[in-house]
Amino acid sequence: MAEYSYANTPKVNKQVKDTLVNKIIPASFAAPINKALAHYPELKNTKITWRIKHAYTPLTTRPSFASLFKAKSKRSYIITISDKTIDTLEHLLYKHLTYDEQVGIMGHELGHVVDFSNKNMLQSARSAIGHLSSKYIDRMEYHTDMICIQHGLGKQLEEYSTYVRTKMHVHDWRGVDNVYHNDQTHERYMNPETIEKLMHSGH
């Protein structure tokens, strides 16, 4: 797989180029990832590796295991982009999204990195335990969407949100772990209406 890193960066504007330090990016998705990164200047020196592999969930973000035991500023992160999943989720694979949809959901994933990077070791352990709770994940993902909006990617996130709900035929999308359930009582990932409201309210 071809990779895109700071060492072989072509001529891009300085704001984008400054975010590419310590980044390993698949060449096929360099443009939307760079666009999203440009909205997260605080991640300029954060080590992030993007990888493409077969995975059930279309996109996941996590700290590397070894870095969990390091200081927050020394941690590294892995963002996995699935290139093959079950038929129900096939439409949600990154490669099938439009450019703006790719930018929007990548902004969400980078929001996870920001959230992780603000947690100490104890808080990270609590977060890992919290993933056993559906309600905890609801709050976490909703908060991560908020981070994405606050970083100026609300419009792109709204486009992704609209696409997902159209393809999945569901208004309140609760993620792949609830793909076979018709539970519309929670808004884990923000609906387009919520995103629109928050953008206009100045968040």
Secondary structure, DSSP 8 states (H G I E B T S, - for coil): --EEEGGG--S--HHHHGGGTTEEEEGGGHHHHHHHHTT-GGGTT-EEEEEEE--SSSEEEEE-TGGGGS-GGG-EEEEEEES---GGGGGGSGGGS-HHHHHHHHHHHHHHHHHHHT--HHHHHHHHHHTT-HHHHHHHHHHHHHHHHHTT-HHHHHHHHHHHHHHHT-SS---GGGTT----S--SS--HHHHHHHHHTT-
